[in-house]
């Protein structure tokens, strides 16, 4: 994972972080609109999926923010 700077540009890191931030936002909107019609087990699955998506978004934002912090080796 340390040499991702050789494969992806900083702009691509930003685009990836933005896309991974939009996906959980859309899921939250969906949950607010249709949350009452989803069963209990469906709510649990939605929350777990949301946590996974948020963790992926945090990872991509971290990768974007630290892109220039370490020297390219």
N, C-alpha and C positions, 0 to 999 in steps of 0.2 A: 504494500500500500504506500510505502514511502516514496516511490518513484512515479506517482500519478502525474506529477508536473510534466513529465516527458510525454505523456499520452493525451492530456487534456489541458486546454487553455483556461485562463482565469474567467473569460467570458462564458465558456461552456460550463464551468463550475457554478457561475451565477445563474445561468439558465436552468441548470439542474436543480439548484436550491429553490428557485422560484416555482418550478413545476411541482416539486415535492412539498411546497408550502400551499399550493392551490388545491391539491388533492384532499388534504384533511379539512381545509376550509369548505370545500364542496360537500364533504361527508357531514360536517357539522350542520350545514344548511339543510341537507337532506334529513338529518335526524331531527332538527327543529320542526320541519314541515310534517314529516311522516312518523315521528317518534311515538305518537300515541297509538298508531295502528300496528306497531311492531310488537311481537310477543316478548316475554321475559328473556327467553334464550336468545332471541334475535338482538335484544338490547345488549346482552353480554358480549355477543360476537361483534357487534358494532363498536363497543367500547374497546375491546381487545384489538380490533383492526385499527381503530383510531390511534391507540397507543403505539402500535407498530409503525404506522405512517408518520406520526409525530417524531418518533425516534429516528426514522430515516431522514426526515426534514432537518432535524437538529444536526445529524451527522453531515449532511451536505452543506448546511450553513457553516458548520465548524471547518469543513474542508475549504470552503470559499474564503472564510476570514483568515485562515492560516496559510493561504496559498503563497504569499510572499514572505512569510515570517522566517522560514528555514531556507538555507542556501540549497540551491539545486546541486545534488551530488551525483 
